[in-house]
C-alpha cells in the first residue's frame, strides 16, 4: 500500500483529544480543521515539570536508496509511547518545492507517518506562505524605498536581500527586476531562493518569542549604501510590519502520528542550504509537555546534526541526551559502490566498504560527547548476514546498532531501540562544542571541514576572502557558521560517496545573516533555489470530485 | 476610536455559535482558530429552502474622500437581522498589497466591520497564498518543461502565463528570468501580477465545484508554440497538481460582523484589473442558508457591478433582486471639483455638479432592469441641506436615496434602507443583459463603453486588432469581456472625475483567460501589479510582545 493510502485509511483522532494526552487545555489550542492545531504562544496553562530528555535523530549521507530518518523519528515516538514513556515528536514542515519535485513530502512512511499527510505536505497551517509573504513584502519595501527617493542611500547593486518562493523554480535563480522604464522601478540584478533557505525561516526557527523575533528581524542586513555601510530592516523602519506577518506562523503546530502520538511540526529550513532544524519553540514546547522529545535534523550528520549542535544548541540552551544515527543496508551498499538497480543483491563486502560513511558520522557525533546509537532502518531485501556484519562493525566502533522495522510495524518495530535510548538518556551529558564563536571564521570552518567532514583543507575564493576581512571590520566574525553544501557527500562534490579523504572544501561566497545570527558559507556549486526534474512528482498528482488526493508521496 | 480598536474591543463569539445561527452543524465547519471557519464543500447537511433574495451593493467611482461600500454592506447585513430577516453577507477577501500599501484592508469600518479584522486582512485562511502557490507552481512547471527538452514546442517569447505575488511590488512588473547560464533555464521576459488579478483567482471565484475548477484549470492557455498554436495546462498534464493546491481554498470562509451576523468572505479579485466579485460558491452558500444575501462588487458600478451583471450573473444563474449604489456627500463634492482639504465646507453646488457621476451609474443599473436604491453613507460633515439636495436629485431620476449611518451606528443606522430593500426585493425581476456573448468582441466592448461608461468611441492598438482577429480564428471571441480600467473615472483617464462625455476608451492589449472564460481588455495605462506609495501603510504597523497588532486600517 502507498504511504498516502495508509494515511488516508488511518483512524485519525480529533486534534483536541491529542492535545488532551499532553494536558493541553482547549483554550491552549487553535484548531485548523479537525486534525491540526496551533498552540498559544506562550502556553496559557501551567504544565508540570518533565524529564526534558532530548533525542536527536540524524543519518548517514542520503542516497537515492532512501534512509528514512523521518520514518524512524516517527516510529520512535510511537515506540516510546508503547513503552508508556511520555514522548512527543518535533519535526520540520515540508516544503512544496520537493513535494512537487523529486524528493516527495516529509511526513515519514509506511506505518510510521504523521497525519493528515496531505495537509502537512501541502499548505499545512500556512507558515511557509506567511514567511514567503514577509520576505517578499520586505523586498517590495526595499525596492520602493530606492524608487521613492532612496533616503537611506541604498546601492541597488549591493542589495543582498533576495526574494523567495516555496517552489523549485530554477528560472528564478537569476533575474533582473525593475525593468520597463522610469515608472517601473530601478533595474537591478536579483534572484529568488526557496523559502526554506531564507533568513526569515531561520529567524522563525531560532526565535524564542515575539520580542526575540522582532529583535532579529530588525537586525537583518538587507544590503549596503553607496558608501558601503550596512542597512538593516530597523533602518528601513518596517520591523513591525514584517513581524506582524508572522503573528500566527510563530505558533507551533500540533498533529498526530498514525498511532496518535502528539507531534509538533514547526519551521522547515533545509539542512543543505540552511540550518536544517525545526523551531526552537517547537522543541521547547515538546520538552515542556513530554518527558522525551524526539527530533530530527535534516540530511546527514555532517549537515543537520552539525548545525543542530553548533547553531541550535547554544540558542536552545540544551544539548541532546542521545543521538540516533539512521542507516540502511541498501544506502551503505550504495556508499560502497553498488548501483541502484543491484541493491537487492546481498553484498556484505560493499556494505562494509560503505560503512566508512556511517563510521565517519559515528566519530563526529562521539566527538561532541553525546551518547550515540545506530538505527538500522529495515528494508525487506536486507539479509541476516548483512545486518550482523553491520552490527559487528558498529560494535567495533563502540556503538550499538539496533534494527528498527518502523515502516512495516510502526512503533512496535522500534521497541528495542527505544529501550536502549531510554537507558542512554540516563547518562550524564558531557557536551563539548566543536568551536567557540570567538574563533575566527577560518578557524570555525576549518574545524567543521576537518573534524566533521574529514577533509584536509579549505580554499576561499577571492570574493570570500574579501568578505571575511569586511566581516572582521564590521564585527560580524564572532558568529556561528552555517555551511551550505551538497547533502550527498561529506565533501562538496556530490559524487564522492563513502568517506572521501584529503579533499578541499571550496568556499565561494558568504551571506551574512545577522537576524538569524550566523554567516552562511556557500561551498562548491550548491544552489539556494532547487530545480524540477524532467518528470516532476506534480505530473502524477490528482484530486477527485470529492476532494480526495492521489499521487503525493 | 480607530477601526482596529473597535474590532479588538468587540465581543466576538465562537464561530461555532455563528454557524448555528444559520443551521450549520459542527461537522459542516472546519475551524481555523476560534473565530474563523471553512465550510465543507458541498455542505453535508440538508438546509431548508430560502427566499434566495440577492442584493448587490455597488458605488460611485471612488475618490480619496472614501465611499464605504464594504461598510454599508456590513451595516446592511446587521440591519436586516435587526429587522428579524435572516440575512448573510458575502464579501471578497482582502489582498495584502493594499493592506501594506495605501488603500488599507477591506473589512468595513467603524461599527460596521467583519471580525477578526486583523486575521481577515492578513493571511486569513490562506486562500490567497494557495492561489499564489498554484499560479507559480504552474510557472515553474512551464519553465521546467521548456528547459527539459520542450516536447510541446513552447515558444518562450510567447508564454503569456505570468507569475504572481499578493504584494504591491512595482519592481516585479517587468523582469527577465532564466539568467545565469545554461544550467539556470532559458532566458525570457516575464512579469508578476498581483495575485488578485490572476486567472487562478478568477477561476476560484467562478468555479461551482471541484470538477468545474479542474475543467477550468485544464483550459488555461499558458502560451503558444513556435507555430503559434495555443498550449493549455491540460496539454502540460499538470491539471491535477495545480487543482489539488486549491483543495482548501475552494471552501468558503465563515466569519461574523461586530453584531454577529454570519459573513462569508471568499475569493478576492480586484474590480479594476479583474472581475471584482467574491466567489460563486460564497454567494450560493449564503443564498442556500439565508433569505437575504447581501454582497458587493468592487470599486464603482462601471467596474464591479458591470462585471457582476455581465460575467458573474450568467455563471451564477441568478440576477440581483435589488442593486444598492453607495455614495457620499464628500465624494460627490470631489467629483464636483472640490479639493480634498475643502470637503468639510458645505457646498451644494459642487455636490449637484458631482451628482453627474452617481446619475450615470443610476442609469446604467436601471438599464439592466433591476430595482435600484441609493445609500447615502453618512459622514459627520454632511449638512441637512446637502443631503436634501442629493435626495431630491435622485428622486428626479426615479430612485430613492436613503441615509445610512452605519459607521457610527452599525445596523441600527440602516434600518430604513433595509426596509426599502426588502420591499424592492418583492418586485418581479426583469433582468436584461447588456450584451450577448455571441456579439463580436468590438460589439461587446462598444456596449460597455457607450452604455455603461458614457464614452463615445473605442480605439484599438495594432496589437489589440491583431489579437481580435486571432481570437476569431481560434473561436475565442464568443466570451464575455473583462475590462481592465482605472477605478477613478468612468473613462480610462484617472483624472477625469464626474461624468466625462465624448471620450474614447483605448484598448492596448487583450489577455485571453480561457479557464476563467473571459477576455481581459487592458485599457489606457492600467497596471496589473500596483506599486507602494512613498509612505506605505506598513511603516505604521506593529505587533507587541503579547501578539496584539496596531497600525492596520
Interface residues (C-beta under 8 A of the other chain):
Chain A: X30 X31 X32 X33 X34 X38 X41 X96 X100 X118 X119 X122 X123 X125 X126 X129 X130 X132 X133 X136 X137 X139 X140 X141 X143 X144 X147 X148 X149 X165 X166 X167 X168 X169 X170 X171 X172 X173 X174 X175 X176 X177 X178 X179 X180 X183 X184 X185 X186 X209 X210 X211 X214 X237 X238 X240 X241 X243 X244 X245 X247 X248 X531 X532 X533 X534 X536 X538 X539 X540 X541 X542 X543 X544 X545 X546 X547 X549 X550 X551 X552
Chain B: X30 X31 X32 X33 X34 X38 X41 X96 X100 X118 X122 X123 X125 X126 X129 X130 X132 X133 X136 X137 X139 X140 X141 X143 X144 X147 X148 X149 X165 X166 X167 X168 X169 X170 X171 X172 X173 X174 X175 X176 X177 X178 X179 X180 X183 X184 X185 X186 X188 X209 X210 X211 X214 X237 X238 X240 X241 X243 X244 X245 X247 X248 X531 X532 X533 X534 X536 X538 X539 X540 X541 X542 X543 X544 X545 X546 X547 X549 X550 X551 X552
